[in-house]
């Protein structure tokens, strides 16, 4: 076989992407190794995360030197992550379905009644929806603290708005455009014949959308939702800023302070650096690894769902 | 809102119910759209008003601690980290895009594409922690420009590769054939014919990657650290400031000076991100990139 240096060098460059991914997994795994052995399965079922006493001499626990009283459990953060992402999806799905329907079907009708000098509405509106997705996480967090927290604070008896609800609402806003744009693209691809035959049967315009078009794009919608879920699970800064940083206590209401896996990592590495035995940093690496595996599973699911159903089903 | 409904009189009770349901449905949809776009406009408004009112000449000429003083060191740091990340990411991302588009129609190409998507979906904090573990601790670089730039590069390479691939694929096959027919070598065809033809797409990708790297925070907190003075030119062993850190840290402070600084910083970040994204969307009509 002829050796093609150009082709090979381009291949080498592109192989750096899988290499980087492999390195991330491998080094996190190696680094977290001692923590994996130390924490065992209690890691997932234990509520308490305790860095231990850094000032005292480390003690031998389960065969490893760790700070006195150290124990690492992430159940609270797993619950916090699942709850905040779950509620965010519950808020985001109706919003994005509504927004997508509006952009796909209602706006063109409105445009027809607008005067000529008016700029086209749909490109502007759908661009605005897409722009929601590019606003950096930290700016959502800033807005959350400045605008959202006082509003939620009025609803709570304690007046403290930081917590599960604030985190969920911010997450919902961040993931809505992902679902909405996926759905909008699918709705635009629904064959004209299907729309027209529904109209011909005497359906109102809204019935055409809700009963003839939406069922056709159901698979794409589910794929978009799972994709958005993957994004919500890994979202860090905005959540860390508004979630209240709940620690060692399971949330009991919508206003309980929580931590997600991602926000816990970013807010607690400072404390972990004080650990002379490094076990805290290793355990955080295990947490990061968990987050990677969870998002990988969710994204893979999204990929499977959308690849089989990316094209709108033609019912013939 | 629905032209088909207005044209005839409802006759039976059932028909009235259907028409009313339709109106309610459209109203709900319109409300949903407003609830999606409203917060965006509010974010832009709040950040612009508070950020602009915090602007002053000193903000851009003096260094600060992140909670007081100016933003010069943060602006410089963001610029350097972004520049460094682009230096790593553009050759790799464009090269990978070239491979995927020109030679990647096989199993290997599909695998790389899939793993690239996996990397895109990886939470940035995980990448940040990886860099912290590998560069900052194990290699002993401490908080540094190099660690930060590599982290951001890992984050944006998959985007660049994807967008470059899409851009190159839009160049017609006949252009490649014409090049080869003239006796051009593979690199000549790629670099002199295909890449120039797809340059707008590649530049779009680089700009979007730039927007991402300016707005990122999570992977930088434990790789770049923070420095209250200007960069002294060391690639490792020297922490560096960046704009998003100011937003993150200032809101853990009670002072209004810190909050004003955070808004000023947020305004700068938002300006870059939105300007790039709006610009790209206005010039490149409706191309599915991200």
Boltz contact constraints between the chains, C-beta under 6 A:
constraints:
  - contact:
      token1: [A, 6]
      token2: [B, 186]
      max_distance: 6.0
  - contact:
      token1: [A, 6]
      token2: [B, 187]
      max_distance: 6.0
  - contact:
      token1: [A, 7]
      token2: [B, 103]
      max_distance: 6.0
  - contact:
      token1: [A, 10]
      token2: [B, 95]
      max_distance: 6.0
  - contact:
      token1: [A, 10]
      token2: [B, 98]
      max_distance: 6.0
  - contact:
      token1: [A, 10]
      token2: [B, 99]
      max_distance: 6.0
  - contact:
      token1: [A, 11]
      token2: [B, 99]
      max_distance: 6.0
  - contact:
      token1: [A, 13]
      token2: [B, 92]
      max_distance: 6.0
  - contact:
      token1: [A, 13]
      token2: [B, 95]
      max_distance: 6.0
  - contact:
      token1: [A, 13]
      token2: [B, 96]
      max_distance: 6.0
  - contact:
      token1: [A, 14]
      token2: [B, 96]
      max_distance: 6.0
  - contact:
      token1: [A, 14]
      token2: [B, 99]
      max_distance: 6.0
  - contact:
      token1: [A, 14]
      token2: [B, 112]
      max_distance: 6.0
  - contact:
      token1: [A, 16]
      token2: [B, 92]
      max_distance: 6.0
  - contact:
      token1: [A, 17]
      token2: [B, 96]
      max_distance: 6.0
  - contact:
      token1: [A, 17]
      token2: [B, 116]
      max_distance: 6.0
  - contact:
      token1: [A, 18]
      token2: [B, 115]
      max_distance: 6.0
  - contact:
      token1: [A, 20]
      token2: [B, 154]
      max_distance: 6.0
  - contact:
      token1: [A, 21]
      token2: [B, 115]
      max_distance: 6.0
  - contact:
      token1: [A, 21]
      token2: [B, 119]
      max_distance: 6.0
  - contact:
      token1: [A, 24]
      token2: [B, 130]
      max_distance: 6.0
  - contact:
      token1: [A, 27]
      token2: [B, 134]
      max_distance: 6.0
  - contact:
      token1: [A, 28]
      token2: [B, 130]
      max_distance: 6.0
  - contact:
      token1: [A, 31]
      token2: [B, 133]
      max_distance: 6.0
  - contact:
      token1: [A, 95]
      token2: [B, 32]
      max_distance: 6.0
  - contact:
      token1: [A, 95]
      token2: [B, 35]
      max_distance: 6.0
  - contact:
      token1: [A, 95]
      token2: [B, 36]
      max_distance: 6.0
  - contact:
      token1: [A, 98]
      token2: [B, 28]
      max_distance: 6.0
  - contact:
      token1: [A, 98]
      token2: [B, 29]
      max_distance: 6.0
  - contact:
      token1: [A, 98]
      token2: [B, 32]
      max_distance: 6.0
  - contact:
      token1: [A, 99]
      token2: [B, 32]
      max_distance: 6.0
  - contact:
      token1: [A, 99]
      token2: [B, 33]
      max_distance: 6.0
  - contact:
      token1: [A, 99]
      token2: [B, 36]
      max_distance: 6.0
  - contact:
      token1: [A, 101]
      token2: [B, 29]
      max_distance: 6.0
  - contact:
      token1: [A, 102]
      token2: [B, 29]
      max_distance: 6.0
  - contact:
      token1: [A, 102]
      token2: [B, 30]
      max_distance: 6.0
  - contact:
      token1: [A, 102]
      token2: [B, 33]
      max_distance: 6.0
  - contact:
      token1: [A, 106]
      token2: [B, 1]
      max_distance: 6.0
  - contact:
      token1: [A, 106]
      token2: [B, 26]
      max_distance: 6.0
  - contact:
      token1: [A, 109]
      token2: [B, 3]
      max_distance: 6.0
  - contact:
      token1: [A, 127]
      token2: [B, 281]
      max_distance: 6.0
  - contact:
      token1: [A, 128]
      token2: [B, 37]
      max_distance: 6.0
  - contact:
      token1: [A, 129]
      token2: [B, 36]
      max_distance: 6.0
  - contact:
      token1: [A, 132]
      token2: [B, 40]
      max_distance: 6.0
  - contact:
      token1: [A, 134]
      token2: [B, 273]
      max_distance: 6.0
  - contact:
      token1: [A, 134]
      token2: [B, 277]
      max_distance: 6.0
  - contact:
      token1: [A, 136]
      token2: [B, 215]
      max_distance: 6.0
  - contact:
      token1: [A, 138]
      token2: [B, 217]
      max_distance: 6.0
  - contact:
      token1: [A, 138]
      token2: [B, 244]
      max_distance: 6.0
  - contact:
      token1: [A, 138]
      token2: [B, 247]
      max_distance: 6.0
  - contact:
      token1: [A, 139]
      token2: [B, 266]
      max_distance: 6.0
  - contact:
      token1: [A, 139]
      token2: [B, 270]
      max_distance: 6.0
  - contact:
      token1: [A, 142]
      token2: [B, 247]
      max_distance: 6.0
  - contact:
      token1: [A, 142]
      token2: [B, 266]
      max_distance: 6.0
  - contact:
      token1: [A, 143]
      token2: [B, 43]
      max_distance: 6.0
  - contact:
      token1: [A, 145]
      token2: [B, 251]
      max_distance: 6.0
  - contact:
      token1: [A, 173]
      token2: [B, 39]
      max_distance: 6.0
  - contact:
      token1: [A, 176]
      token2: [B, 36]
      max_distance: 6.0
  - contact:
      token1: [A, 204]
      token2: [B, 5]
      max_distance: 6.0
  - contact:
      token1: [A, 204]
      token2: [B, 18]
      max_distance: 6.0
  - contact:
      token1: [A, 204]
      token2: [B, 22]
      max_distance: 6.0
  - contact:
      token1: [A, 205]
      token2: [B, 2]
      max_distance: 6.0
  - contact:
      token1: [A, 205]
      token2: [B, 4]
      max_distance: 6.0
  - contact:
      token1: [A, 206]
      token2: [B, 22]
      max_distance: 6.0
  - contact:
      token1: [A, 206]
      token2: [B, 25]
      max_distance: 6.0
  - contact:
      token1: [A, 206]
      token2: [B, 26]
      max_distance: 6.0
  - contact:
      token1: [A, 230]
      token2: [B, 121]
      max_distance: 6.0
  - contact:
      token1: [A, 234]
      token2: [B, 123]
      max_distance: 6.0
  - contact:
      token1: [A, 236]
      token2: [B, 125]
      max_distance: 6.0
  - contact:
      token1: [A, 236]
      token2: [B, 218]
      max_distance: 6.0
  - contact:
      token1: [A, 237]
      token2: [B, 217]
      max_distance: 6.0
  - contact:
      token1: [A, 237]
      token2: [B, 218]
      max_distance: 6.0
  - contact:
      token1: [A, 262]
      token2: [B, 123]
      max_distance: 6.0
  - contact:
      token1: [A, 262]
      token2: [B, 125]
      max_distance: 6.0
  - contact:
      token1: [A, 265]
      token2: [B, 125]
      max_distance: 6.0
  - contact:
      token1: [A, 266]
      token2: [B, 125]
      max_distance: 6.0
  - contact:
      token1: [A, 266]
      token2: [B, 218]
      max_distance: 6.0
  - contact:
      token1: [A, 269]
      token2: [B, 222]
      max_distance: 6.0
  - contact:
      token1: [A, 285]
      token2: [B, 133]
      max_distance: 6.0
  - contact:
      token1: [A, 288]
      token2: [B, 126]
      max_distance: 6.0
  - contact:
      token1: [A, 288]
      token2: [B, 129]
      max_distance: 6.0
  - contact:
      token1: [A, 291]
      token2: [B, 123]
      max_distance: 6.0
  - contact:
      token1: [A, 291]
      token2: [B, 126]
      max_distance: 6.0
  - contact:
      token1: [A, 292]
      token2: [B, 126]
      max_distance: 6.0
  - contact:
      token1: [A, 295]
      token2: [B, 121]
      max_distance: 6.0
  - contact:
      token1: [A, 295]
      token2: [B, 123]
      max_distance: 6.0
  - contact:
      token1: [A, 299]
      token2: [B, 121]
      max_distance: 6.0
